[in-house]
Amino acid sequence: MPLSPFHPAVSRWFHQRFGVPTAPQRLGWEAIQSGRHTLIAAPTGSGKTLAAFLHSLDQLFREGIQAPLADETRILYVSPLKALSADIHRNLAEPRREIRRLAEEMGFAPPRITAAIRSGDTPAAERAAMLKTPPHILVTTPESLYLLLTARRSREMLRTVRTVIVDEIHAVLESRRGAHLALSLERLAHITRQPVQRIGLSATMEPIEEVGEWLVGREGERHPPAIVNQGHRRALDLALELPGSPLEAVMSAETWEEIYARLTELIQAHRTTLVFVNTRRMAERVSRHLAERVGEELVTAHHGSLSKESRLDAEERLKNGKLKALVATASLELGIDIGHVDLVCQLGSPRRISTFLQRVGRSGHTVHGTPKGRLFPLTRDELVESTALLHAVQSGTLDRIVMREKPLDVLSQQIVAETACEDWQVDDLYRLARQAYPYRQLQRAEFDEVVQMLSQGFETRRGRRGAMVHHDTVNQRLRGRRGARMVAITAGGAIPDNADYRVVLEPEGTFIGTVNEDFAVESLAGDIFQLGNLSWRIQRVQQGVV
């Protein structure tokens, strides 16, 4: 499909920046411009994000040239990772800036299209600013979307949304987060002033039709989504790496030395290398050993326990070529822009075919690049698993997605949140819940039991407690009790709550990262531990702070 449907300034920017559209972009734009819900499944690095965003940017641009754009949120982008949200926010700045410059050169008066990010890392001042002046594009996470739908002022801000883009769907689909997000999407559709177009993006999914049904819910029965499936297969340079010593049930120190030596060889032979591990503990250990061999300034770790500043610093150093290797957990698995990566090494089995493809796809992360990956099994069992994994990749086999069906704890959370915002007829709220794909088979008796539990609370020695909803059984209406909204906001989400201690550097008071509560409690003043590829000496352990 040519770029003729786009505004000349948008079309010219794309041609200068990228040249010819990829197949996912061409087919995706065709479906999106027709107004249909659209799911785009394509390999990593095929331009899916731009396929989803460009039409909406073009619409905003055209409207803004004809008349000043109102300060209202029109595009909602939902990403499963805070880091990916921040990355998309950064990458949206360049096209907005460049298209604006080209439009001025062509004699147009371009509008100012604004974007903002709302996640757990967003400072309070920025959150308040976006409520006062809503951005045209809002980038957020599933949990923050739930909070935005539940808080009074931000709920009003979302009423103008016309397009919602859900990125990296496969990262949440199989967990309770997927059911939670599906219900949030239905709540969003309920409050918007006009129908919302849903666009889904992912690199690796099977079966694709079921993912499309998840994206649109039961509305798909009337308006089935357009599915752009460009497959997940592309040319890959993959190999198995084995140490000289035989693999046993447990890795010996000698075998680890051989693994570190081979990793060092590979890192020295490539410009930039990404080493994926399965745990934060291993990320710290491997980064320390590699730093001793490659250089302290050339290797670092990246995982969720590090502070936001430490993670961003690691990403920038890798992007700017100041790092030879970055040891990471799943925190860098999805489409975060970390610049050019030559090689991906996976230590231990990633347990899933799609996870391995996603991680290897971080190298050669361009339309024409060839991803290069090396798989290091660490035990005999993992050797068998890794061999099967490589065979599956070569044959084009993918894991089959297994979704969580109607988790009632997630449903009860969303019922409390929604009834705290407005009064509901019981029948209407039941229909809303059934609109979400994971709850399509929710029985009325199950729903009524959840409502009964929320309205009656639970029995204790001091009487009944925990009632969150008032149920008017005569008029069959539900409304949140006093304090229900605060409970919904402070106890929301489907990510398990880990009790972590903050690690703070004295005397500056700089936040470094977090450590597990068990580790913090058992530590003593004077102990030395490692975090972020650096060693730290504990001065004291206080309540919630090391």
N, C-alpha and C positions, 0 to 999 in steps of 0.2 A: 504494500500500500504506500503510495507517495505521501509526502508531507504536506500536500496541498490543503487538507482540511485545517491545518494549523495556521495561525497568524504568521504573516511573512517574517516578522522579527524572530518568532519562536522557531520557525522552519530554518531560517538562515543560521541561527545559533546552533541548532542541532547538526546541520551540514558541516559547519566550520569545526565543531567539537568532535563529532563522531563519524561523519560521512554517511554511510548507508545504515538504515535501521536493521537490527537483527530480526530473525523470524518471530521470537516471542514479542518483541516490540510492535512489529507490523500487525500481527494477528491480535495482539492485546488491544491496541488502539482502535482497531476495527470494531471489536466487541464493546469496548468502553464507550466509544462515541455513539454507538447505537442505543446506549442507555441501559444495557443489560447488566445484571450482576455478573462479575467476571472472576474466574480463577486462572491464574497464570502459573503453570508448573514448568520450570526450565532449569538447566544446570546453573551452578554458581558462576557468576561473572558474565551472564548473558544480557544484562541490562534490564532486569525485571523491575527494579525500583523506579527507573525512569519511565518504563512502560506504564506503570500505575500513576505516576505523578504528572506527566507532561500534559495530558488532556485537561486536568483540573487547573494546572498553572495557566494553560492557554485560555480557558474559560474566564478565569479571574483577570487575565491580561486584557482580553477583549472587552469585558464589562467595564474595567477601569479606564479604558480609553474613551468609552462612550459617556461615562458619568463617574464621579468620584465613588470609590469603593467604600461601602459602609464598614464600620469596625465591628465585624461579626465573624465568627468561626465557621468556615465553609468546608475545610478538609480536615479530617481526623485520621492521623496515622498511628496505628497501634503496633508496638513491637514488644516481643517477650523479654528483651534485655534492656536495662537502663543504658548500657554502653552503646548498644546498637541504635537506640533512640537518639542519643547525643551525636552519634556519627551521622545519621540521616539529617539531623538538624544542621550540622556543619556543611554537609554536601548539598543541601538545598540552597545555601547562601550563594554559591557560585552561579548556578543557572539564573537565579533571580537578578543578580547583579549584572551578569553578562547580557541577558535579554534586555534589561533596562537600558544598558549602554547602546546596544545595537538599535533599539527602537528610537533612541534620541538621534542617532546618526541617520536613520531613515526618515526623520521628520515627524515621528509620533510623540505624543506627550504620555509617556508610560506611567502607570500607577505604581504606588509603593505597596508591594505585597509583603505582608509581615508573617513571621513564623516564630513560634515559641515552643519550648519543651517543658512538659510537666511530668516529673517523676519523683522518686524518693530523694534524689540529689538536688532538686530545685530549691534554691533559697526562698525563705518566706517572702522577701521583698519582691521577687520575681513573680511568685504566685499571686500576690496582691495586685501587681501591675497588670497581669493578664486578665484579671477579673474586671479591672477598671477599663482597660482597653483591649478587648478580645483580639487575638491574632487571627489572620485569615487561615493559617495552617497551624494546627496544634499537634505536636508529636508527643506521644505518651505511651505508657505500659498498660497491660490489662488491669493491674491492681489500681493504678492511678485513675483509669477510666471509671472503675467502680466508685472510687471516692468522688470523682467529678460528678457522677450521676446522683450521688447521695447528698452531697453538700448543697445547700439551697442556692447560693449565688452561681456556682459553677454549673449547676443543672440548667439554669436559665441560659447560660452561655452556650450550651450544646444544642439548644433548640433550633439553631440556624444551620446545623451541619447538613451538607448535601452528599458528601462522599466519605466513606470510611474505608481505609486501607489497612488490612491485617497482614503483616509481614511474618515470614518464617512460621507459618501455621503449624508445621509439623513439630515445632519445639514445645507446643502446649497441648496439642490435640489429644494425646493419650493419657494425660493426667487430669486431676480435678481442676487444674487451671483452665483446661479447655472447656469444661462444663461451665465454669464460672464466667469465662469470657463470652460464651454463647448466650448466657442469660443477660449479661451486660449489653450485648449487641441488640437483644430484643427490647431491653429497657430504653436504649438509645432510640430505636425505631419508634417506640411509643411516644416519646416526648418531642420528636422533631416535627417541624411545621409542614414538611413535605417529605415524600418517600426518599430514603437514603440509598444511594447506590453503593453496594458492597464489592470491594475488590480484594481478592486474596492472593498472596504470593508465597511460593515455596520452591525449594530446589529439588527435594526428593520426597515423593509421596506415593503410596500404593494402598488401596485402590483409589484412583483419582476421583471417581464419581462420588464416593462417600464423603470425601473432603469437600467437594462442591456442595453437597447436601448440608454438611455441618456449617458452611459459610453462610448459607441463605436461610437455613431453618425450614420450617414448613411452608414458608412463602414460595419455596422452590416448586411446590406442587402446582402453583399458578404461574410463576415466572421462573422456570428453570435457569440456572446460571450457564453462561457461556464458558466452556472449559478450553483453555489454550494449553495443550499438553505437548511440549516439545521434548519430552523424555528427560532422563537423567544421565544418559550415556554420552560420553565424550572421550576423546583420546586421552589416555592416562599413562604416565610412566610410573609403574608400581613394582616393588620388589620386597622380598622377605629378607631381613637381616638376622643372621644367627651368630652367636659368639663361638669362639673356638672350643670352649669347654661344653660338654653335654648339658642340656637343660635338665634340671631336676624339679621336684615338687616345690622347692623353695630356692630362691636365688642365693648363691654363695657370694662372698666378698670378691673372690677371684673372678667370677663371671661378671659381676658388676663392673670391675675394673676394665674388662674387655669391652663391655657395652659403652662405657664412658670413652674409652680410647677410640672406638669406631665412630661414635657421635662426634668426637673432636675432629676426626679426619673429614667427615662429611661437612661439618660446619666450616672448616678451613677451606674446603674445596668449593664452597658456594658463598655468594655475597650475603644473603640473609636466609636464616633457617628458623622455622617455627617447630618447637618440640612440644607435642601434646602428651600430657599424662592424665591419669584418671582421678587423682586426689590432690588437694592443696599441699598436703604433707610431702608428697613425692615431688611436687613442683619446686618446693623450697630445697629439698635435698639434691635433686638433679641440677638445679641452677647453681648451687654452691660448688658441686664437683666440676661442672663445666667451666665456671668462672675461674677456678684454680688452674685449669688447663688452657683456656682460650684467652682469659683476661677479665679482670674485675669489671672494667668499664664496658665490656663487649657483650656481657650476658646478664640477663635479669629474669625475674619471675613475674607472672601476671595471673592473679586469681581473685576471687570475690572477697577474700578477707583483707585485701589491701585497700587503703583509702582511695577515694576517687582520684585525687591528685597523683598518687603513685601509679595508678593504672593508666591515666592519660599521659603521664610522663613516659612510661614504657612504650605506649603506642606511638607517641610522637618520635621518640628516639629510633624506633624500628623504621618508621616511615621515612625519616630523614637520613637513614643509613648509618646511624651512630652505633647501632647494635648489630652484632654478628648473629646472635641467637636470642630467642625469647622462649622461655619455658612456660607453658600455659595450660590451664584446665579448660573446661567448656566455656569459660568467659570470653574466649576469642574464636569460638567455633562458628558462630553465625556471621552474617555479612558485614562485619565492622571493617572499615577501610583502614588497613595498616600498611598501605603502600605495596611495593613489589616484594614478593617472597619467592625465593628460588626453590626451596625444598621444605617439605613437611615430614617430620619424623614422629611416629606414634609409638610410645613406649607402653607395652601391654595391649591386650585386646580392647578395642573400644566397645565391644559387646553388641554393636548394631552395625549393619551394612550402611545405613543412611548416615550414621554418625561418622563413620570412616570416610565416606564420600564427601561429606560436608567439610571435614577437617582437611583432607587432601586438597579440596577445592580452594583452600586459602592460598595455595601457591598457583602461579599462573592465572591470577584472578583478573583476567581480561577476556574479551570476547574471543581472541585468537590464541591465547596462551594455553600451554599444555601443563596441567597439574602434575607435580612430581612428588611421590610419597614413598617412604620407607617404613615398613612395619617391623617392630622389634618384639617378638613374643618373649615373655619373661619366665615362663614355666613350661613344663611338658604339655599340660592341658591347654595352655594358651597357644602352643605351637599348632596343635590340631585345629583349634578354633580359628587361628589366623590363616591357616592353609585353606580352610573352608570359606573364610571371608574373602580372600583374594579370588578364589574360584567363582564365588557368587558375583563379585564385581565384574569379572571377565565375561560371565554369561548374561549379565544385565539383570540379575535377580535383585529384588528389594525386599526389605522387611514388610510384612503386612501390618497396617495400623490397627490397633485394638483400642477402641475408645472406651472411656468410663461411662457406663450407662446410668443416668439419673441419680447421681450422688445426692442424698437427701440433706446432708450437712451443708452443702453448697446452696441448695435450694432454700433452706431455712434462713441462711445468711442474707440471701437476696430478697426474700420476702420481708424480713425485718427492715432492710434498707429501703425497699420500695414503699412500704406502708408508712415509713417515717416521713416520706416525701409528700404523699397524697393519699386520700382515702380511696379504697378499692372495693368494688363488688367482688365477692369470693369467686363467682363464676368467671369474671373478667380476668382476674389474676391467675386463675387456673389455666385459662386459654393462653395468656401471655407466656406462662412457663412452658406449656406444650409447644409453643412456637419454636423454642430452642431445640436443635436436633438431638442433643443427648437426652432430652426429656419428652421426646415425641411419643413414648409409650408409657408415660407417667399415668398411673391409674388415679381416678378421683378419690378412692379410699386412701391411697398413700398421701395424696396432697392434703386431705382433710386431717389425717393423723399428724402431719407436720404443723398445720395451722393450730390444731388442738394443743400440741406440745408448746408452741410459741405463745398461745393465749393463756394457758393454765400454769405454765412454769413447771417446776418440779418440787416434790415434797421433801422437806428437811425437818429436823427436830424442832426448828423454830417456825414451822409453817411453810407455806408455799413461797417459792422464790423464782426469779428468772423469767417472769412473764414479760414478753417484749411487745406483744400485739394485743389490742383490744378487739374482740370478736363480738359484733352485734348479731346474735343468732336470729333475732326477729327479722331484721332487714337484710341479713346476710352481707354485712359490710365489715371491712377490716381497716383499722388505723393503728399507727404506731403509738405506743405508750410514751410517757414523758421519759426522756433519756435514751429512747430507742435509736435515734439518729446518731448520738454520740457513741453508743455501743457499736453500731454498724460501721462507723468510720474508724474507730480505734481497734476493732477486732476483725477487719475485713481481709479478704484475700484467701488463697488456697495454698500458699507456700508455708511449709512448716516453720514455726517460730523457734529459732535457735537462740539459746541464751549465750550471747557472746560478750566478752569484755573488751572495751576500747583500749587500745595501746597508745599512750600519749608520751611524747618526748619531752623531758625536762631539761632546762627551765623554760624553753620556748612555749611549751604547751601544744606542740604540733601533733595533730592526729595522724598516726602512721597506718593503722589498720585495726583488725580485731583478732582475738584468739578465743578458742573454745572455753566455756566456763569451767569444765573439768580441769583443763590444763592450768588455767589461772588460779583456781582454788588450791591446787597441789603445788604451785610454785612458791619459792621463798625468795626473799631479798638476797641479791647476789647471784642468783641463777642467770645463766646466759642462754638465750634462745635465738632462733633465726626467723626473720620475717622480711619478705621483700629482698632476698639475697643479701641481707645485712645482718650482722649479729648485734644483739641488744642485751644490756645488763639490767636486770630488774632492780629498781630502787625500793619499790613497795607495791603491795597489792591492796587496793581499796574496793569499796562496793562498786562493781561494774567497771572499774578502771585499773589497768596495770601501768 
